[in-house]
Amino acid sequence: MDPTREEQLVKRAAQGDPDALGDLLMELAPQLRARIEPGIGARYASLLSADDILQVTFLEAFLRFDRFDSRGPGATLAWLTRIAQNNLRDAIRGLDAAKRPSPAKRVTSGRASDESYDGLVQAIGATFSTPSVKAARHEAHRFLDEAIDELPEDYAHVIRAFDLEGHAAADIAATMGRSVGAIYMLRARAHESLREAMGGASRYFSLGG
Amino acid sequence: MAPNGESSQASTSDRDMIERARVQAKAAAQAQRRGLIGSLANVAASIPGYQVLGEAKRGGQGIVYKALQLSTKRQVAIKVLIDGATSSYAESARFEREVHVLAQLHHPHIVSVHDSGQTSGHFYCVMDYITGESLDDYVERIKPSVHDRLQLFAEVCEAVNAAHLLGVIHRDLKPSNIRVDEAGHPHILDFGLAKTTGDAFAESPSAMTMSGQFLGSLQWASPEQAEGGASRIDTRTDVYSLGVIAYHMLAGRFPYDVSGSMKQILNNIVDLEPTKLRSVDRSINPDVEAIVMKTLAKERERRYQTAGELARDVRRFLAGEAIEARGDSTAYVMRKMLRKHWPVFATAAAFVALVIGFGITMTVLRGVAVKQRQIAEAKTEEALATVDTFVNAIGSVRPEDGGDKDIPLRSALIELKDEAEDRLGDKPMPLARVHDMLGQSFESLAQLEPAEASYERALDLRLKALGEHDRETIKSMNVLAVFYKKNDRLDDAAPLFERVAAALPTLRRGGPRDQRDVAAIRINLARWYEARGDKTGAAASYRAAIEDLEGLNENEDLRARAFASGNLGGFLTSTGAYDEASERLRACVDALTEYRGEGHPETAIAQVKLAHLLVKQDRIGEAEQLYRQAIDVLTTKMGPGHPATLATRSHLYELTIKRDGYAAGRSIIEDMVAQARTTLGESHADTVLYIGKLGMCQAHMGEDDLARPNLELACERLRQIRKDPCHPDCIRFTKELAAVCERMGDAAGAAAQNAVLEQCDDQADSAVRP
């Protein structure tokens, strides 16, 4: 990509122009795809495509561009590559883990329960910090719901369907028109976004523990 | 999108995916905002003793609600801070202390704080609720006379001064933080960014938050805020913002362009002189202009020192009295420089007054020695003879001597150039000398464009007046050639060096001055030969230069001989003649230590050359010590981004990775790249070289995704700069890039780089075969 054009688009995107970021992604998409495709390999080709990874990478780019610190020509592609590689890694990790499921892990009731909320809280690495855990539980669940509502649509859907309602990844994939690998990838990103939201809401949660 | 579906790529284009991502991200941002606002409204409603009536104002720090204090039935404003903004211990301590200070600050034009606390993790404070409108809305609606505007402004200044007297600096003064009540009196709000003097918690490293946002309101910020100099923020910072407010009240616009990117605005605040008020509106009284311009001085010491001083001067004007701001004229820059560099300017000031004429009055020259005063009174021809004195004097104001790289010096040089062109336009020789000096001075300040323009102008003047073969013309050519070479513009340098070499034998070598000139040219030619790989020519030129200088014992001759010896030593190091190299280099270091002192950059550079030799001799510990000493001196005297400082750090980096591995050198090279990008610019050869080195470092640390763009950039740019894809640096980076591509599974990318390497191999083969 021409360094001058990249610089101009990055500058405009940093000023909050979503069209500029869209153009930037459009121009870098072929290179990004070329970098990601070899990493999928034959083993996962039936469960994951480069487009799955690109879709989530684009969403992350829009969500996180304000944190991107461009250090010159080529930096945008490097940044996107890093996001895409993380997404790929998360998808593969999820697919591998699904092959050896823990019997205690899933409650497949199809309805969110206190346990499933607690499981989600545990999964994102948050802990209750209010003095009375029990008293705060209901309020915390409400707060968790609010935080999920503030996530991008795909993230919110995957968290609700997978973590709270206990549907299988393959079923969620079918309803969303995505691959199974994409669901694991979306879930990892959704957890990360939720973790950040929870970290900011310090009156309910503290991270760690 | 499903991998085995009907061609995901055909059904879903990149554009569709990007659009989908964009829509989802936008919806999420809106939901977050709604969630935050709802959360803050709940917090406000939960504060006991108040009934929230509605939202009054939203800002970066939080939301202000209009509320009723139930016990007194009076209207108040409750400001609730956004969670996170005050979550750290330091921040919360600062907030509490600030509220405590403001609670004691009773002034009719400052909003009082009645109550404060923390609820549900959010800080809040309860303040007076002021009916009325913001200062800019008020001025826009009422359109008061200049007199009334100044009256209002004086009240604002007095209120700010009351805060200053309690040690509170506002730091975010702007019209929207000043409300004008129905009686037309101002009330200052929002001490949210206020800092108390001596406030340890407020000494954040810069005006930028960790998330990179500017703390405060950009357009009204002072140069020290724009530069991120938190430690330099004091009452005069508020004085500056008051100046912007006054300017805006009077002219209806900002003193400089505040459109464009944040970076551009910050640059304008730091660099651009405010447009004169009277050039916007001729009807404004010159005294008012003087007051406002003094308030907007870039340097804090030139402004009113307190908001009280500013208020008093405004009051003086309103009372028809003489103001204090008058007299800060164009002579200021030179006066300041005279004070700062007095020994240097003692002789130059007289010349400046007489020939260049900066408008310096004899008041400025008070105290100049009798000898200089005589010069000042001399006739024009004699004054012109002092051009050399002046040139030498001002030319010696170099960063390495005084550690001054400040903007006033640069501005003064630009002003001097314009004045010199005007006044010496018909005197090419003195004008050329002035341009020699300007070129050196600009170059010392890393202002390469004006430096080049001055060197070129000097050569042009001499070519026209003296012709190609005059000694002065050849020296001028040599200076410009060296400048090009230093800046890696070898194509520009080559023809000039050739002309210099051709003319050298025709030069007369009578007295010591000729010998010195010829020696200096020889040294530069030798370095040119060295750069071209002509070892024989280089060694011969160095030795001839040393011979030229034999028998000359002026200080400058000793220095020049030390340089020649140092350069020859450096060159001998590269050829493997270590014994003679050691002898020459140690002689050079000793001579410069004696002549310049240990802490001088010239001595430091000689030490660097000696360190290179020590590395070759595998005496790593001694070399490292010398590099570190030199880096300390160069950083202090030349600045961290100076090419010499960076080059020396680069040597230390190479030594570090060789001894301790890439991880140990990582932070050094990262910092160097950032410095080089800032100071030298993205396309400078050194910057590109350091980017390439960073890429190598990342590749060796297994971070191929980070390494690749850096290596790609370095290869592409270096091939352009060196005009040779087979230059050793290019080959080094190309090899690494090929390996990275391969590891990343990009066979085509690797093949393209390997093709370049094969071509270079072929070239090398054909060069050695008969």
Chai-1 contact restraints between the chains, C-beta under 6 A:
chainA,res_idxA,chainB,res_idxB,connection_type,confidence,min_distance_angstrom,max_distance_angstrom,comment,restraint_id
A,P18,B,R22,contact,1.0,0.0,6.0,A-B,restraint_1
A,G22,B,I18,contact,1.0,0.0,6.0,A-B,restraint_2
A,L25,B,I18,contact,1.0,0.0,6.0,A-B,restraint_3
A,M26,B,D14,contact,1.0,0.0,6.0,A-B,restraint_4
A,A29,B,D14,contact,1.0,0.0,6.0,A-B,restraint_5
A,P38,B,G745,contact,1.0,0.0,6.0,A-B,restraint_6
A,S46,B,N4,contact,1.0,0.0,6.0,A-B,restraint_7
A,S49,B,P3,contact,1.0,0.0,6.0,A-B,restraint_8
A,S49,B,S8,contact,1.0,0.0,6.0,A-B,restraint_9
A,D51,B,M1,contact,1.0,0.0,6.0,A-B,restraint_10
A,D51,B,S8,contact,1.0,0.0,6.0,A-B,restraint_11
A,Q55,B,M17,contact,1.0,0.0,6.0,A-B,restraint_12
A,F58,B,M17,contact,1.0,0.0,6.0,A-B,restraint_13
A,F58,B,I18,contact,1.0,0.0,6.0,A-B,restraint_14
A,F58,B,A21,contact,1.0,0.0,6.0,A-B,restraint_15
A,L59,B,A21,contact,1.0,0.0,6.0,A-B,restraint_16
A,L59,B,Q24,contact,1.0,0.0,6.0,A-B,restraint_17
A,F62,B,A21,contact,1.0,0.0,6.0,A-B,restraint_18
A,F62,B,R22,contact,1.0,0.0,6.0,A-B,restraint_19
A,F62,B,A25,contact,1.0,0.0,6.0,A-B,restraint_20
A,L63,B,A25,contact,1.0,0.0,6.0,A-B,restraint_21
A,P73,B,L713,contact,1.0,0.0,6.0,A-B,restraint_22
A,G74,B,P709,contact,1.0,0.0,6.0,A-B,restraint_23
A,G74,B,E712,contact,1.0,0.0,6.0,A-B,restraint_24
A,G74,B,L713,contact,1.0,0.0,6.0,A-B,restraint_25
A,L77,B,P709,contact,1.0,0.0,6.0,A-B,restraint_26
A,A78,B,D705,contact,1.0,0.0,6.0,A-B,restraint_27
A,A78,B,L706,contact,1.0,0.0,6.0,A-B,restraint_28
A,A78,B,P709,contact,1.0,0.0,6.0,A-B,restraint_29
A,T81,B,D705,contact,1.0,0.0,6.0,A-B,restraint_30
A,R82,B,D705,contact,1.0,0.0,6.0,A-B,restraint_31
A,E146,B,G35,contact,1.0,0.0,6.0,A-B,restraint_32
A,D149,B,A31,contact,1.0,0.0,6.0,A-B,restraint_33
A,E150,B,A31,contact,1.0,0.0,6.0,A-B,restraint_34
A,E150,B,Q32,contact,1.0,0.0,6.0,A-B,restraint_35
A,E150,B,G35,contact,1.0,0.0,6.0,A-B,restraint_36
A,L151,B,A28,contact,1.0,0.0,6.0,A-B,restraint_37
A,P152,B,Q24,contact,1.0,0.0,6.0,A-B,restraint_38
A,P152,B,A28,contact,1.0,0.0,6.0,A-B,restraint_39
A,E153,B,Q24,contact,1.0,0.0,6.0,A-B,restraint_40
A,R178,B,M1,contact,1.0,0.0,6.0,A-B,restraint_41
A,S179,B,A2,contact,1.0,0.0,6.0,A-B,restraint_42
A,S179,B,P3,contact,1.0,0.0,6.0,A-B,restraint_43
A,G200,B,G84,contact,1.0,0.0,6.0,A-B,restraint_44
A,S202,B,G121,contact,1.0,0.0,6.0,A-B,restraint_45
A,R203,B,S120,contact,1.0,0.0,6.0,A-B,restraint_46
A,R203,B,G121,contact,1.0,0.0,6.0,A-B,restraint_47
